[in-house]
Every structure is written in C-alpha cells, then in structure tokens.
Amino acid sequence: MSRRDQIRMTDAELAAFLAEQRTVIVATNGHDGWPHLMPLWYTVRDGELWAWTYARSQKVRNLERDARATLQVEDGVEYQELRGAMIRAEVVVHRDVATVAAFGAELFERYTGTSPLPDEVLEMVHAQAPKRVALQFVPAGQPVTWNHGKLGGAY
C-alpha cells in the first residue's frame, strides 16, 4: 500500500473531521491570475461546505468571473498530527435574502453553540443578510485527504 493510500481518510473520517473543524481556506482565481486565499467559517450541509461573506468582497467578484474554488481545511502542528482535506468545488452564489438569512442563522448556531439563537442575534443576522451572500461549494471530483496519525509514527 502506498503512503498516500495509508494516510487517506475514509468518507466517515472526512465527515467527522469537517464537522469538528471551524475554518476553511477558500482559494478563488483572481483577475490577475493569482490565487486569492481567504479564511471563512462554514457549515456542512448534505456533505457540502457552505459559507457566507459580503456580497461585494473580492472572493465573490472572483467567483462571478470563475465559479471554481479550491478549499482547504487542516489541523495539526507536528508532522504526525497533520490532518486535512483539499476539495475542488464549483461555487453557487446564493443571493436570495431569505436563503442567506436562514443560512446565517445556521452558521451562528454552529459557532455560538446556541440553538435557538437569541432574538438579538437573529436580528443581527437578518440585518446583515441583504449585504451578504451564501456560498455553496459543490464538490468537483474526489477530495484529497490526509491523516498522518495513521502512519503510527513510521515516517
């Protein structure tokens, strides 16, 4: 078995990993040909990552030109702890305010650990929704995953 095969996560391991992590790095294609990397909070919906951001952000402008993005979620400090996933995706930009507001509430529930959200948080999310978009990252192909802990200290 190759090293690559040894460290690959199963679908269940990837789902658990994505559920426990909190930040995704999103790479979009800039107008000048250079990758544009930005961190975002996310949730997982039916196996797809979703995030929200300002509608006028550079990443959204990039996605309007080219809907492809590469995502990276990673964890670990020392080599034997490194885990992560790289996911290529086609991005659907959702602009409908009701959709964006509902997603924003879901995102804040995840990051505050509070459900249902207090009225003042819901009011803030609904006030922000017209300025934001929800980003749906639809996987394009199989993710690349790694978990160096599977090597059992043999490097």
N, C-alpha and C positions, 0 to 999 in steps of 0.2 A: 504494500500500500504506500502511495506517495505521501510525502509530508503534507502536501496540500489536502489530500483526502483525509489525513489524520486530524487536521485542525478544523475541517468544515463543520459547521453547525447543522443539526437536523432542523426541519421545519419547526418542530416544537421548541427546540432550544432557541431558535431565532425569535419566535413569537414571545417567549419568556424574556429574552434579552431586551427586545424592543419595548416591552411593557414596563420594564424596570428602569430604563434609561430616561433621561429628561431633555436632552438636546440633540438635535440633528444639524449637521453642517450641510447646507444646500449650496451646490455649485451650479450656477447658471452660466450661459455663454454671453459674455459682454459684447457690446457693439464693436469693440476694437479687437476682438478675437481672444482676449484674455479671460480666463475663468474668473467669475465673481463669486466669492465664498462668503456665506453668512450663516450664523447660528440662529436656529428657531426652536421654540417649544413646539411639541407635536402631540398628537394622539394617534392611536391606531384604530382604524375603522375597517372591519372586514378584511384585515390583512394589508391594508394600505395606510401609509402615513398621510396625515392631514396637518396643516399648519395654518396660521393666519398672519397677515402682515399688512402694512399700509399699502393701499392701492397705488399710491404714487411712488413707491420705493423703486430703487434701481433693479432689484431682482424681478419685480413684476414687469417693468419695462423690458427687461431681457427676455422674460417668458412670453411676452406678447410677440416678440420677434422670432423666438425659437422656443418651443414648448418643452424642450428636453432639459433635464436636470440630472445631476448625479448627487446622491445623498450618502453621507457617511455618519454612522453612529458608532462610537468607540468607547472603550473603557479599559482601565488598567494603567499601571505605572511601569512596573518591571516587566521584562520580556515574557516571563512565564505567566503573567496575569493578563496579557493583551487579548482583548476580545473585540469583535466589531463586525460591521456589515457595511458593504457598499452596494447601493441599489440604484440602478439606472431607471429613470422614470419619465413618462410623458406627463406633463402637469396640466390639470384642468383648473382654470382660474374661475372660481365662483364669485359672482358679484351681487347676486340677489341678497338684499339686506336681511331678509328673514333667515335665509340659509346661513349667512355669515354670522348673524347674531346667535342662532342656535348652536353653531359650531363654537363660537367664542365662549358661550356658557359651558359647553362640554370641556373645552380647554381649561377654563378656570376651575371647574370642578376637579379636574385631574391635578392641577398644580397647587390648589389650596387644600385638597383633600376634604372638601366640604360639599355635601350634597343633601338637600338642595342648597343652592347659593343664597346668601342673604340678599334681601331686596336691593341694598345699596350697591352690591357687586353686579347684580343683574342690570341695574340702571346704568352703571358704568359701561358694561358690555354693550348694551343696546345703544348708548350714546356713541360708542366707538365704531359700531358696525358700519355706518354709512361711509366711513373713511377707510375701511379695511376690505380685504378680500380673503376668502378661504382658499387654500391651495390643496388640491387633491393630487397626490403623487401616485400615478398608476404605474406599477412595475412594468418595465420593458425587458423581459428576459429574467433569467435566474439571478438572485443576489449572490455576491461574493461574500463569504463569511469566514471568520477565523476565531478560534479559541485556543490559544497557546497552552492553556491549562491541560488540554487533552494530551499533550506530549509527555506529561508526567515527569518533567524535569530533564528529559533527554533532548538536548538541542544539537 
